[in-house]
Amino acid sequence: MENKLSCFGLPSETIQKIHGVFKSYPEIEQVCIYGSRAKGNYHPGSDIDLVIMDDLIKNSRLNKLEIDLDDLLLPYKLDLTVFRKIQNQDLIDHINRVGILFYTKFI
């Protein structure tokens, strides 16, 4: 996984808003972006594929996080998952291959 932060075809305000939500969940340490936005072949209506890399978040908090992200009313579909819950090996391989660090609480 690459550790660079870029705009992924998103306005910096959008990234800041999403980061703000993640910051309010101290159990979230790292989130990666994958899919077309990580590969650079996105288009204006592409969704935002995000994966929580650590497994410290509980299901009840994950549900609240999804609501908080939805409440941002962004003009993008946000797909959020937790890495440990993924059972599709092809998706795991894709995330490991093209995933880029999107958020970390350590910076």
Phi, psi and omega in degrees: 000134181279146181245061177234149179247123177228187184276343176054028182074018181243143175297147181301329178296322178295314179298317179298320179296316180295316177302319180301321177293314180299323180297333180280002177240089185298341179283348177271118182260319182216138175230133177249153173254142180218186180081204187298327180290328177283325182280342179088008179251033179284166171231170187307327181265009182298145176286173178247111181265115182237144178227129175280121188276334180265165183242042181266345184277134178275158183304320181296321178288326177297318178298317178296319178301316179298321177295316180298320177293319178296325180293347176292342180054044179285151179277031181227149170279129180253122174254118182239133176218169177250129186306316184295341182270351182285128179252347181278111184297325178297320178292319176301313180298319179299313180297317179295329183277314188245352182299140180234138178302124181254324181213140170217140179280355184271001179250000000 
